[in-house]
Amino acid sequence: MRRKSNETCVAVDRKLVKEAQTLGKFSNEGAAVEEALRELVNKLKRKSMLDLFGKVRWEGDLNQMR
């Protein structure tokens, strides 16, 4: 099922997109680019969570929560 979306023109390395499409077995280049963007966003979100390590104080009792 194809979702409605706004199309955006960007300059990308065509060889890299084709390689991603082939390796990921994507049906088209757009699907490969969209998945790559999703992966990048997820990676950056995880990194931002890791940046909080040691900066947030947690208070609670795990035994009581169980």
C-alpha positions, 0 to 999 in steps of 0.5 A, a space after each residue: 500500500 503506497 501512502 500519500 506523501 510529498 515528494 522531495 527532490 534531493 541530490 543523492 549518490 545514485 550508486 549508493 541508492 541502487 546498492 541499498 535497494 539491491 541489498 535491502 531488496 526494496 521494490 524501488 529507490 524511494 523505499 530504500 531512501 525512506 528506510 534509510 531515513 527511518 534508520 537514521 532517525 531511530 539511531 539518532 534518537 537512541 544516541 540522544 537517550 544514551 547521552 542522558 546516561 549519568 545525568 538523570 537520577 532515578 528514584 524508586 524501588 524495583 522490588 516494590 514495583 514488581 
